[in-house]
Amino acid sequence: MRFLVMVKANADSEAGVMPSAELMEQMGKFNEELAASGHLVQAEGLAPSSKGARLVYFDGEPQPQVVDGPFAETKELVAGLWILRGESVAEIVELLKRAPNPELQAGVVEIRPLVP
């Protein structure tokens, strides 16, 4: 099975503030471990929502409305993602419990199976 792991955005990621050098180094090592174990398919960070757009569809309307970022609800935004291989959500949860967080920052990581 494959899983989409979404790292939710925060005020810093939305402001375009890059993670600390320490976190980047630790995350690089963590991603290398995931790759070596065969779990890692892809890992990416996302630009702030100010660089993006949304298409909003309305009932009965043939064309979507285009809404340029930034988007107000930071807690609903994604700052980065992994696509991981595993046998179960529980396995992916255990893997990601080892993800580095050297500054002990609050945050949310969401794990969802990809539909085959």
C-alpha positions as a Markdown table, in Angstrom:
| # | Residue | x | y | z |
|---|---|---|---|---|
| 1 | Met | 0.0 | 0.0 | 0.0 |
| 2 | Arg | 1.0 | 3.6 | -0.5 |
| 3 | Phe | 0.2 | 6.5 | 1.9 |
| 4 | Leu | 0.2 | 10.2 | 1.6 |
| 5 | Val | 1.7 | 11.9 | 4.6 |
| 6 | Met | 0.9 | 15.6 | 4.9 |
| 7 | Val | 2.9 | 17.9 | 7.1 |
| 8 | Lys | 0.5 | 20.7 | 8.0 |
| 9 | Ala | 1.6 | 24.3 | 7.5 |
| 10 | Asn | 2.3 | 26.8 | 10.3 |
| 11 | Ala | 2.9 | 30.6 | 10.4 |
| 12 | Asp | 6.6 | 30.2 | 9.6 |
| 13 | Ser | 6.0 | 27.9 | 6.6 |
| 14 | Glu | 3.4 | 30.2 | 5.2 |
| 15 | Ala | 5.8 | 33.1 | 5.6 |
| 16 | Gly | 8.4 | 31.3 | 3.6 |
| 17 | Val | 10.7 | 30.8 | 6.6 |
| 18 | Met | 12.9 | 27.7 | 5.9 |
| 19 | Pro | 13.4 | 25.2 | 8.7 |
| 20 | Ser | 16.6 | 25.4 | 10.7 |
| 21 | Ala | 19.8 | 23.9 | 9.3 |
| 22 | Glu | 19.6 | 21.3 | 12.2 |
| 23 | Leu | 16.1 | 20.2 | 11.2 |
| 24 | Met | 17.1 | 20.1 | 7.5 |
| 25 | Glu | 20.1 | 17.9 | 8.3 |
| 26 | Gln | 18.1 | 15.6 | 10.6 |
| 27 | Met | 15.2 | 15.4 | 8.1 |
| 28 | Gly | 17.7 | 14.5 | 5.3 |
| 29 | Lys | 19.0 | 11.6 | 7.4 |
| 30 | Phe | 15.5 | 10.5 | 8.2 |
| 31 | Asn | 14.6 | 10.5 | 4.5 |
| 32 | Glu | 17.7 | 8.5 | 3.8 |
| 33 | Glu | 16.6 | 5.9 | 6.4 |
| 34 | Leu | 13.1 | 5.7 | 4.8 |
| 35 | Ala | 14.6 | 5.2 | 1.4 |
| 36 | Ala | 17.1 | 2.6 | 2.6 |
| 37 | Ser | 14.2 | 0.7 | 4.2 |
| 38 | Gly | 12.1 | 0.8 | 1.0 |
| 39 | His | 9.4 | 2.9 | 2.5 |
| 40 | Leu | 10.1 | 6.2 | 0.7 |
| 41 | Val | 8.5 | 6.9 | -2.7 |
| 42 | Gln | 8.7 | 10.7 | -2.6 |
| 43 | Ala | 9.3 | 13.6 | -0.2 |
| 44 | Glu | 8.7 | 17.2 | -1.0 |
| 45 | Gly | 8.3 | 20.6 | 0.7 |
| 46 | Leu | 5.7 | 23.0 | -0.7 |
| 47 | Ala | 6.0 | 26.7 | -1.3 |
| 48 | Pro | 3.7 | 29.0 | 0.8 |
| 49 | Ser | 0.1 | 29.3 | -0.3 |
| 50 | Ser | 0.8 | 32.8 | -1.5 |
| 51 | Lys | 2.5 | 31.2 | -4.5 |
| 52 | Gly | -0.4 | 29.0 | -5.3 |
| 53 | Ala | -4.0 | 29.1 | -6.4 |
| 54 | Arg | -7.3 | 27.2 | -5.9 |
| 55 | Leu | -10.0 | 26.2 | -8.3 |
| 56 | Val | -13.4 | 26.5 | -6.6 |
| 57 | Tyr | -16.3 | 24.7 | -8.2 |
| 58 | Phe | -19.9 | 25.7 | -7.7 |
| 59 | Asp | -23.0 | 23.6 | -8.4 |
| 60 | Gly | -24.4 | 24.4 | -11.8 |
| 61 | Glu | -21.4 | 26.5 | -12.9 |
| 62 | Pro | -19.5 | 25.1 | -15.9 |
| 63 | Gln | -16.2 | 26.9 | -15.0 |
| 64 | Pro | -14.4 | 27.0 | -11.6 |
| 65 | Gln | -13.6 | 30.3 | -9.9 |
| 66 | Val | -9.8 | 30.8 | -9.6 |
| 67 | Val | -8.7 | 32.1 | -6.1 |
| 68 | Asp | -5.1 | 33.2 | -5.8 |
| 69 | Gly | -3.3 | 32.6 | -2.5 |
| 70 | Pro | -2.5 | 33.2 | 0.2 |
| 71 | Phe | -5.2 | 31.3 | 2.0 |
| 72 | Ala | -6.4 | 32.3 | 5.4 |
| 73 | Glu | -6.8 | 29.0 | 7.3 |
| 74 | Thr | -3.1 | 28.1 | 7.9 |
| 75 | Lys | -4.1 | 25.0 | 10.0 |
| 76 | Glu | -5.8 | 23.5 | 6.9 |
| 77 | Leu | -2.8 | 24.0 | 4.6 |
| 78 | Val | 0.0 | 21.6 | 3.8 |
| 79 | Ala | 3.7 | 22.6 | 4.0 |
| 80 | Gly | 5.2 | 19.3 | 2.9 |
| 81 | Leu | 4.5 | 15.7 | 2.0 |
| 82 | Trp | 5.8 | 12.2 | 1.8 |
| 83 | Ile | 4.5 | 9.3 | -0.2 |
| 84 | Leu | 5.4 | 6.2 | 1.7 |
| 85 | Arg | 5.0 | 2.4 | 1.1 |
| 86 | Gly | 3.9 | 0.2 | 4.0 |
| 87 | Glu | 1.5 | -2.5 | 5.1 |
| 88 | Ser | -0.8 | -0.4 | 7.3 |
| 89 | Val | -1.5 | 3.0 | 8.8 |
| 90 | Ala | -0.1 | 1.7 | 12.0 |
| 91 | Glu | 3.2 | 0.9 | 10.4 |
| 92 | Ile | 3.5 | 4.4 | 8.9 |
| 93 | Val | 2.5 | 5.9 | 12.2 |
| 94 | Glu | 5.4 | 4.1 | 13.9 |
| 95 | Leu | 7.8 | 5.2 | 11.2 |
| 96 | Leu | 6.8 | 8.8 | 11.5 |
| 97 | Lys | 7.0 | 8.8 | 15.3 |
| 98 | Arg | 10.8 | 8.8 | 14.6 |
| 99 | Ala | 10.7 | 11.9 | 12.4 |
| 100 | Pro | 12.9 | 14.7 | 13.8 |
| 101 | Asn | 11.6 | 17.7 | 15.7 |
| 102 | Pro | 14.7 | 19.2 | 17.3 |
| 103 | Glu | 12.9 | 22.5 | 18.2 |
| 104 | Leu | 10.0 | 20.6 | 19.8 |
| 105 | Gln | 7.5 | 22.6 | 17.7 |
| 106 | Ala | 3.8 | 22.0 | 17.8 |
| 107 | Gly | 2.4 | 20.6 | 14.5 |
| 108 | Val | 0.2 | 18.1 | 12.8 |
| 109 | Val | 1.1 | 15.3 | 10.4 |
| 110 | Glu | -1.8 | 13.6 | 8.6 |
| 111 | Ile | -1.5 | 10.1 | 7.2 |
| 112 | Arg | -4.0 | 8.8 | 4.6 |
| 113 | Pro | -3.9 | 5.7 | 2.4 |
| 114 | Leu | -3.9 | 6.3 | -1.3 |
| 115 | Val | -6.8 | 4.6 | -3.1 |
| 116 | Pro | -5.4 | 1.8 | -5.4 |
